[in-house]
């Protein structure tokens, strides 16, 4: 596995998150919403980058994907 400490921090926007994780916008919103039955406390949280703009830390999205793969292969 790569060293996450040496990788520069990069913010990615929703279209890139959608492409990376393979979920649609509504499914991502559900995973972020504690009131949703599909809430996932491990899903990366949004970072506010402007008045009406959010992004995600690329390394957190990548880590979440790695965890999903690992979890699916050990269960």
Biopython code that builds the backbone (N, CA, C, O; Angstrom):
import numpy as np
from Bio.PDB.StructureBuilder import StructureBuilder

atoms = [
    (1, "UNK", "N", (0.848, -1.179, 0.000)),
    (1, "UNK", "CA", (0.000, 0.000, 0.000)),
    (1, "UNK", "C", (0.891, 1.239, 0.000)),
    (1, "UNK", "O", (1.998, 1.210, 0.538)),
    (2, "UNK", "N", (0.407, 2.332, -0.606)),
    (2, "UNK", "CA", (1.195, 3.552, -0.694)),
    (2, "UNK", "C", (1.162, 4.312, 0.628)),
    (2, "UNK", "O", (0.280, 4.094, 1.458)),
    (3, "UNK", "N", (2.116, 5.192, 0.814)),
    (3, "UNK", "CA", (2.225, 6.004, 2.013)),
    (3, "UNK", "C", (1.353, 7.238, 1.852)),
    (3, "UNK", "O", (1.681, 8.132, 1.071)),
    (4, "UNK", "N", (0.247, 7.297, 2.579)),
    (4, "UNK", "CA", (-0.693, 8.409, 2.446)),
    (4, "UNK", "C", (-0.105, 9.713, 2.957)),
    (4, "UNK", "O", (-0.545, 10.785, 2.541)),
    (5, "UNK", "N", (0.876, 9.653, 3.847)),
    (5, "UNK", "CA", (1.471, 10.859, 4.397)),
    (5, "UNK", "C", (2.252, 11.651, 3.347)),
    (5, "UNK", "O", (2.289, 12.880, 3.417)),
    (6, "UNK", "N", (2.871, 10.986, 2.384)),
    (6, "UNK", "CA", (3.716, 11.667, 1.412)),
    (6, "UNK", "C", (2.930, 12.234, 0.231)),
    (6, "UNK", "O", (3.468, 13.033, -0.535)),
    (7, "UNK", "N", (1.691, 11.845, 0.073)),
    (7, "UNK", "CA", (0.869, 12.300, -1.045)),
    (7, "UNK", "C", (0.310, 13.695, -0.745)),
    (7, "UNK", "O", (-0.270, 13.899, 0.322)),
    (8, "UNK", "N", (0.470, 14.658, -1.660)),
    (8, "UNK", "CA", (-0.080, 15.993, -1.408)),
    (8, "UNK", "C", (-1.608, 15.942, -1.336)),
    (8, "UNK", "O", (-2.246, 15.145, -2.024)),
    (9, "UNK", "N", (-2.174, 16.793, -0.506)),
    (9, "UNK", "CA", (-3.631, 16.852, -0.354)),
    (9, "UNK", "C", (-4.243, 17.440, -1.617)),
    (9, "UNK", "O", (-3.746, 18.423, -2.168)),
    (10, "UNK", "N", (-5.328, 16.821, -2.063)),
    (10, "UNK", "CA", (-6.021, 17.295, -3.255)),
    (10, "UNK", "C", (-7.516, 17.203, -3.011)),
    (10, "UNK", "O", (-8.012, 16.188, -2.522)),
    (11, "UNK", "N", (-8.230, 18.259, -3.351)),
    (11, "UNK", "CA", (-9.682, 18.265, -3.242)),
    (11, "UNK", "C", (-10.288, 17.843, -4.569)),
    (11, "UNK", "O", (-9.828, 18.247, -5.637)),
    (12, "UNK", "N", (-11.329, 17.022, -4.485)),
    (12, "UNK", "CA", (-12.039, 16.611, -5.695)),
    (12, "UNK", "C", (-13.513, 16.963, -5.538)),
    (12, "UNK", "O", (-14.063, 16.917, -4.438)),
    (13, "UNK", "N", (-14.136, 17.310, -6.642)),
    (13, "UNK", "CA", (-15.532, 17.727, -6.635)),
    (13, "UNK", "C", (-16.452, 16.536, -6.866)),
    (13, "UNK", "O", (-15.995, 15.439, -7.185)),
    (14, "UNK", "N", (-17.753, 16.763, -6.702)),
    (14, "UNK", "CA", (-18.755, 15.699, -6.753)),
    (14, "UNK", "C", (-18.689, 14.832, -8.010)),
    (14, "UNK", "O", (-18.746, 13.609, -7.881)),
    (15, "UNK", "N", (-18.572, 15.389, -9.216)),
    (15, "UNK", "CA", (-18.518, 14.509, -10.387)),
    (15, "UNK", "C", (-17.378, 13.491, -10.324)),
    (15, "UNK", "O", (-17.524, 12.360, -10.788)),
    (16, "UNK", "N", (-16.256, 13.892, -9.754)),
    (16, "UNK", "CA", (-15.124, 12.977, -9.616)),
    (16, "UNK", "C", (-15.404, 11.930, -8.546)),
    (16, "UNK", "O", (-15.051, 10.762, -8.712)),
    (17, "UNK", "N", (-16.040, 12.342, -7.443)),
    (17, "UNK", "CA", (-16.413, 11.387, -6.394)),
    (17, "UNK", "C", (-17.381, 10.355, -6.964)),
    (17, "UNK", "O", (-17.229, 9.158, -6.719)),
    (18, "UNK", "N", (-18.365, 10.809, -7.717)),
    (18, "UNK", "CA", (-19.339, 9.908, -8.339)),
    (18, "UNK", "C", (-18.624, 8.885, -9.209)),
    (18, "UNK", "O", (-18.911, 7.689, -9.141)),
    (19, "UNK", "N", (-17.705, 9.356, -10.013)),
    (19, "UNK", "CA", (-16.957, 8.472, -10.904)),
    (19, "UNK", "C", (-16.096, 7.484, -10.120)),
    (19, "UNK", "O", (-16.029, 6.305, -10.465)),
    (20, "UNK", "N", (-15.450, 7.960, -9.082)),
    (20, "UNK", "CA", (-14.535, 7.112, -8.298)),
    (20, "UNK", "C", (-15.267, 6.024, -7.518)),
    (20, "UNK", "O", (-14.859, 4.863, -7.538)),
    (21, "UNK", "N", (-16.352, 6.398, -6.827)),
    (21, "UNK", "CA", (-17.000, 5.437, -5.932)),
    (21, "UNK", "C", (-18.091, 4.625, -6.615)),
    (21, "UNK", "O", (-18.523, 3.599, -6.089)),
    (22, "UNK", "N", (-18.541, 5.076, -7.781)),
    (22, "UNK", "CA", (-19.554, 4.316, -8.509)),
    (22, "UNK", "C", (-20.963, 4.472, -7.954)),
    (22, "UNK", "O", (-21.823, 3.624, -8.190)),
    (23, "UNK", "N", (-21.201, 5.553, -7.218)),
    (23, "UNK", "CA", (-22.525, 5.836, -6.683)),
    (23, "UNK", "C", (-23.053, 7.112, -7.308)),
    (23, "UNK", "O", (-22.284, 7.988, -7.704)),
    (24, "UNK", "N", (-24.368, 7.211, -7.392)),
    (24, "UNK", "CA", (-24.980, 8.432, -7.911)),
    (24, "UNK", "C", (-25.069, 9.475, -6.796)),
    (24, "UNK", "O", (-24.857, 9.171, -5.622)),
    (25, "UNK", "N", (-25.383, 10.702, -7.187)),
    (25, "UNK", "CA", (-25.439, 11.822, -6.239)),
    (25, "UNK", "C", (-26.359, 11.528, -5.059)),
    (25, "UNK", "O", (-25.989, 11.777, -3.912)),
    (26, "UNK", "N", (-27.545, 11.007, -5.324)),
    (26, "UNK", "CA", (-28.499, 10.715, -4.254)),
    (26, "UNK", "C", (-27.984, 9.672, -3.279)),
    (26, "UNK", "O", (-28.206, 9.783, -2.073)),
    (27, "UNK", "N", (-27.302, 8.667, -3.789)),
    (27, "UNK", "CA", (-26.742, 7.620, -2.924)),
    (27, "UNK", "C", (-25.622, 8.182, -2.051)),
    (27, "UNK", "O", (-25.479, 7.793, -0.892)),
    (28, "UNK", "N", (-24.836, 9.090, -2.604)),
    (28, "UNK", "CA", (-23.776, 9.734, -1.823)),
    (28, "UNK", "C", (-24.405, 10.595, -0.734)),
    (28, "UNK", "O", (-23.956, 10.567, 0.412)),
    (29, "UNK", "N", (-25.434, 11.356, -1.076)),
    (29, "UNK", "CA", (-26.124, 12.188, -0.086)),
    (29, "UNK", "C", (-26.712, 11.331, 1.029)),
    (29, "UNK", "O", (-26.656, 11.714, 2.198)),
    (30, "UNK", "N", (-27.277, 10.175, 0.680)),
    (30, "UNK", "CA", (-27.811, 9.259, 1.694)),
    (30, "UNK", "C", (-26.718, 8.776, 2.641)),
    (30, "UNK", "O", (-26.945, 8.673, 3.847)),
    (31, "UNK", "N", (-25.553, 8.485, 2.116)),
    (31, "UNK", "CA", (-24.458, 7.993, 2.956)),
    (31, "UNK", "C", (-23.939, 9.072, 3.900)),
    (31, "UNK", "O", (-23.318, 8.766, 4.918)),
    (32, "UNK", "N", (-24.190, 10.322, 3.564)),
    (32, "UNK", "CA", (-23.765, 11.437, 4.409)),
    (32, "UNK", "C", (-24.845, 11.890, 5.395)),
    (32, "UNK", "O", (-24.567, 12.675, 6.302)),
    (33, "UNK", "N", (-26.064, 11.402, 5.224)),
    (33, "UNK", "CA", (-27.210, 11.852, 6.015)),
    (33, "UNK", "C", (-27.515, 10.867, 7.145)),
    (33, "UNK", "O", (-27.970, 9.753, 6.884)),
    (34, "UNK", "N", (-27.269, 11.263, 8.394)),
    (34, "UNK", "CA", (-27.519, 10.354, 9.521)),
    (34, "UNK", "C", (-28.970, 9.876, 9.628)),
    (34, "UNK", "O", (-29.223, 8.835, 10.235)),
    (35, "UNK", "N", (-29.916, 10.602, 9.058)),
    (35, "UNK", "CA", (-31.324, 10.197, 9.112)),
    (35, "UNK", "C", (-31.673, 9.149, 8.049)),
    (35, "UNK", "O", (-32.764, 8.578, 8.079)),
    (36, "UNK", "N", (-30.768, 8.897, 7.123)),
    (36, "UNK", "CA", (-31.025, 7.947, 6.045)),
    (36, "UNK", "C", (-30.717, 6.513, 6.493)),
    (36, "UNK", "O", (-29.771, 6.285, 7.247)),
    (37, "UNK", "N", (-31.519, 5.551, 6.028)),
    (37, "UNK", "CA", (-31.197, 4.146, 6.335)),
    (37, "UNK", "C", (-29.906, 3.694, 5.654)),
    (37, "UNK", "O", (-29.322, 2.682, 6.042)),
    (38, "UNK", "N", (-29.458, 4.440, 4.639)),
    (38, "UNK", "CA", (-28.204, 4.096, 3.945)),
    (38, "UNK", "C", (-27.011, 4.908, 4.464)),
    (38, "UNK", "O", (-25.952, 4.931, 3.837)),
    (39, "UNK", "N", (-27.185, 5.565, 5.600)),
    (39, "UNK", "CA", (-26.110, 6.360, 6.200)),
    (39, "UNK", "C", (-24.881, 5.482, 6.432)),
    (39, "UNK", "O", (-24.995, 4.344, 6.889)),
    (40, "UNK", "N", (-23.724, 6.018, 6.117)),
    (40, "UNK", "CA", (-22.461, 5.305, 6.319)),
    (40, "UNK", "C", (-21.501, 6.258, 7.029)),
    (40, "UNK", "O", (-20.961, 7.182, 6.419)),
    (41, "UNK", "N", (-21.297, 6.022, 8.318)),
    (41, "UNK", "CA", (-20.436, 6.930, 9.086)),
    (41, "UNK", "C", (-18.991, 6.920, 8.601)),
    (41, "UNK", "O", (-18.223, 7.821, 8.938)),
    (42, "UNK", "N", (-18.610, 5.913, 7.815)),
    (42, "UNK", "CA", (-17.241, 5.842, 7.314)),
    (42, "UNK", "C", (-17.062, 6.587, 5.988)),
    (42, "UNK", "O", (-15.936, 6.782, 5.529)),
    (43, "UNK", "N", (-18.177, 7.003, 5.374)),
    (43, "UNK", "CA", (-18.065, 7.690, 4.088)),
    (43, "UNK", "C", (-17.399, 9.043, 4.299)),
    (43, "UNK", "O", (-17.723, 9.741, 5.259)),
    (44, "UNK", "N", (-16.473, 9.428, 3.421)),
    (44, "UNK", "CA", (-15.756, 10.707, 3.587)),
    (44, "UNK", "C", (-16.709, 11.898, 3.678)),
    (44, "UNK", "O", (-17.695, 11.990, 2.947)),
    (45, "UNK", "N", (-16.390, 12.786, 4.580)),
    (45, "UNK", "CA", (-17.207, 13.990, 4.783)),
    (45, "UNK", "C", (-16.821, 15.078, 3.787)),
    (45, "UNK", "O", (-15.684, 15.137, 3.318)),
    (46, "UNK", "N", (-17.785, 15.934, 3.476)),
    (46, "UNK", "CA", (-17.560, 17.064, 2.578)),
    (46, "UNK", "C", (-16.685, 18.115, 3.258)),
    (46, "UNK", "O", (-16.657, 18.225, 4.484)),
    (47, "UNK", "N", (-15.978, 18.875, 2.440)),
    (47, "UNK", "CA", (-15.191, 20.020, 2.887)),
    (47, "UNK", "C", (-15.772, 21.250, 2.207)),
    (47, "UNK", "O", (-15.823, 21.313, 0.978)),
    (48, "UNK", "N", (-16.205, 22.216, 2.984)),
    (48, "UNK", "CA", (-16.756, 23.444, 2.399)),
    (48, "UNK", "C", (-15.601, 24.267, 1.841)),
    (48, "UNK", "O", (-14.660, 24.599, 2.561)),
    (49, "UNK", "N", (-15.679, 24.593, 0.550)),
    (49, "UNK", "CA", (-14.595, 25.357, -0.083)),
    (49, "UNK", "C", (-15.052, 26.724, -0.588)),
    (49, "UNK", "O", (-14.262, 27.487, -1.143)),
    (50, "UNK", "N", (-16.305, 27.016, -0.394)),
    (50, "UNK", "CA", (-16.856, 28.301, -0.810)),
    (50, "UNK", "C", (-18.275, 28.426, -0.303)),
    (50, "UNK", "O", (-18.796, 27.514, 0.339)),
    (51, "UNK", "N", (-18.896, 29.546, -0.588)),
    (51, "UNK", "CA", (-20.259, 29.786, -0.101)),
    (51, "UNK", "C", (-21.207, 28.676, -0.527)),
    (51, "UNK", "O", (-22.011, 28.203, 0.277)),
    (52, "UNK", "N", (-21.122, 28.256, -1.781)),
    (52, "UNK", "CA", (-22.009, 27.205, -2.293)),
    (52, "UNK", "C", (-21.242, 26.029, -2.882)),
    (52, "UNK", "O", (-21.755, 25.316, -3.744)),
    (53, "UNK", "N", (-20.016, 25.826, -2.416)),
    (53, "UNK", "CA", (-19.169, 24.792, -3.008)),
    (53, "UNK", "C", (-18.622, 23.844, -1.953)),
    (53, "UNK", "O", (-18.213, 24.253, -0.866)),
    (54, "UNK", "N", (-18.628, 22.572, -2.306)),
    (54, "UNK", "CA", (-18.021, 21.562, -1.439)),
    (54, "UNK", "C", (-17.123, 20.668, -2.277)),
    (54, "UNK", "O", (-17.227, 20.610, -3.502)),
    (55, "UNK", "N", (-16.244, 19.979, -1.578)),
    (55, "UNK", "CA", (-15.346, 19.031, -2.226)),
    (55, "UNK", "C", (-15.044, 17.942, -1.205)),
    (55, "UNK", "O", (-15.500, 18.008, -0.063)),
    (56, "UNK", "N", (-14.281, 16.953, -1.615)),
    (56, "UNK", "CA", (-13.843, 15.875, -0.742)),
    (56, "UNK", "C", (-12.336, 15.766, -0.844)),
    (56, "UNK", "O", (-11.757, 16.076, -1.885)),
    (57, "UNK", "N", (-11.698, 15.330, 0.230)),
    (57, "UNK", "CA", (-10.274, 15.045, 0.174)),
    (57, "UNK", "C", (-10.079, 13.757, -0.619)),
    (57, "UNK", "O", (-10.645, 12.719, -0.280)),
    (58, "UNK", "N", (-9.292, 13.831, -1.651)),
    (58, "UNK", "CA", (-9.062, 12.685, -2.526)),
    (58, "UNK", "C", (-8.555, 11.476, -1.741)),
    (58, "UNK", "O", (-8.995, 10.352, -1.982)),
    (59, "UNK", "N", (-7.641, 11.700, -0.811)),
    (59, "UNK", "CA", (-7.075, 10.574, -0.062)),
    (59, "UNK", "C", (-8.115, 9.888, 0.810)),
    (59, "UNK", "O", (-8.035, 8.677, 1.016)),
    (60, "UNK", "N", (-9.103, 10.643, 1.336)),
    (60, "UNK", "CA", (-10.168, 10.027, 2.131)),
    (60, "UNK", "C", (-11.089, 9.193, 1.256)),
    (60, "UNK", "O", (-11.536, 8.121, 1.665)),
    (61, "UNK", "N", (-11.375, 9.677, 0.059)),
    (61, "UNK", "CA", (-12.202, 8.911, -0.884)),
    (61, "UNK", "C", (-11.473, 7.633, -1.283)),
    (61, "UNK", "O", (-12.070, 6.557, -1.299)),
    (62, "UNK", "N", (-10.196, 7.747, -1.603)),
    (62, "UNK", "CA", (-9.401, 6.573, -1.969)),
    (62, "UNK", "C", (-9.349, 5.560, -0.832)),
    (62, "UNK", "O", (-9.458, 4.356, -1.062)),
    (63, "UNK", "N", (-9.181, 6.050, 0.399)),
    (63, "UNK", "CA", (-9.125, 5.158, 1.556)),
    (63, "UNK", "C", (-10.457, 4.445, 1.753)),
    (63, "UNK", "O", (-10.479, 3.250, 2.048)),
    (64, "UNK", "N", (-11.575, 5.168, 1.594)),
    (64, "UNK", "CA", (-12.904, 4.559, 1.726)),
    (64, "UNK", "C", (-13.075, 3.443, 0.698)),
    (64, "UNK", "O", (-13.591, 2.372, 1.020)),
    (65, "UNK", "N", (-12.645, 3.691, -0.531)),
    (65, "UNK", "CA", (-12.731, 2.668, -1.582)),
    (65, "UNK", "C", (-11.910, 1.443, -1.186)),
    (65, "UNK", "O", (-12.388, 0.314, -1.299)),
    (66, "UNK", "N", (-10.688, 1.655, -0.726)),
    (66, "UNK", "CA", (-9.829, 0.545, -0.295)),
    (66, "UNK", "C", (-10.492, -0.263, 0.813)),
    (66, "UNK", "O", (-10.433, -1.493, 0.810)),
    (67, "UNK", "N", (-11.118, 0.421, 1.752)),
    (67, "UNK", "CA", (-11.802, -0.265, 2.858)),
    (67, "UNK", "C", (-12.988, -1.081, 2.353)),
    (67, "UNK", "O", (-13.236, -2.182, 2.846)),
    (68, "UNK", "N", (-13.719, -0.556, 1.379)),
    (68, "UNK", "CA", (-14.863, -1.297, 0.831)),
    (68, "UNK", "C", (-14.393, -2.573, 0.160)),
    (68, "UNK", "O", (-15.007, -3.628, 0.322)),
    (69, "UNK", "N", (-13.296, -2.480, -0.600)),
    (69, "UNK", "CA", (-12.749, -3.651, -1.268)),
    (69, "UNK", "C", (-12.300, -4.683, -0.235)),
    (69, "UNK", "O", (-12.616, -5.867, -0.344)),
    (70, "UNK", "N", (-11.559, -4.215, 0.767)),
    (70, "UNK", "CA", (-11.063, -5.123, 1.797)),
    (70, "UNK", "C", (-12.203, -5.784, 2.548)),
    (70, "UNK", "O", (-12.174, -6.991, 2.790)),
    (71, "UNK", "N", (-13.214, -4.994, 2.919)),
    (71, "UNK", "CA", (-14.367, -5.529, 3.659)),
    (71, "UNK", "C", (-15.123, -6.565, 2.826)),
    (71, "UNK", "O", (-15.562, -7.586, 3.355)),
    (72, "UNK", "N", (-15.274, -6.306, 1.537)),
    (72, "UNK", "CA", (-16.037, -7.231, 0.690)),
    (72, "UNK", "C", (-15.297, -8.542, 0.480)),
    (72, "UNK", "O", (-15.917, -9.573, 0.221)),
    (73, "UNK", "N", (-13.991, -8.508, 0.588)),
    (73, "UNK", "CA", (-13.193, -9.719, 0.363)),
    (73, "UNK", "C", (-12.962, -10.520, 1.630)),
    (73, "UNK", "O", (-12.537, -11.673, 1.562)),
    (74, "UNK", "N", (-13.234, -9.926, 2.787)),
    (74, "UNK", "CA", (-13.043, -10.654, 4.031)),
    (74, "UNK", "C", (-14.353, -11.168, 4.603)),
    (74, "UNK", "O", (-14.336, -11.958, 5.547)),
    (75, "UNK", "N", (-15.471, -10.750, 4.067)),
    (75, "UNK", "CA", (-16.792, -11.211, 4.567)),
    (75, "UNK", "C", (-17.371, -12.296, 3.721)),
    (75, "UNK", "O", (-18.464, -12.785, 4.006)),
]
sb = StructureBuilder()
sb.init_structure("model")
sb.init_model(0)
sb.init_chain("A")
sb.init_seg("    ")
for serial, (resi, resn, name, xyz) in enumerate(atoms, 1):
    if name == "N":
        sb.init_residue(resn, " ", resi, " ")
    sb.init_atom(name, np.array(xyz, "f"), 0.0, 1.0, " ", f" {name:<3s}", serial, name[0])
structure = sb.get_structure()
